[in-house]
């Protein structure tokens, strides 16, 4: 009969079991711009300049890079319409929409954190 793993081993296994998926999530959402972009397009399809205007401080080059990475991770969809000049629109995917609860919880935590930090001065 096999022995049950020691408490230390269960803790290490549990820890490693949490670290890998969190690392994967952070890899897909890394940087200061990806979540704001996801939030922007979650309010409806947007063109590049609309997103750019909604996110203060982001450069066009950075926005372009981040949009490509978000599209690669299937969090947003890029749609090109047959028009002249071409019209490109970005929208949230169902996979991107699965972040709604996470973003909601981050919003709540951020509000509490801001209140705690600014209130302590």
C-alpha angles and dihedrals in degrees: 000000000000119000119243112252117264118258089252092055093048090050092049092047092048091047093049090046089059098039097058098055092041089051090050091051093048091049090056093044101033123142133036098279109052098074094046089051091049090049091050095053092040087072090061141300113313139188121234095261093048091055091045092054093048095054111061115214100017116126122221090244092053092044091052092050094047093047090054091051093047090049090049089054089049093240094121134024126223115212122190115200121208100246140115112279094024115255117217122192132184124210138172118262125219087256089053090047088059086074092066094099092045092050090046091053092045089052092053093045092047092052091050092045092050090050092048095047098041091040092055094060 
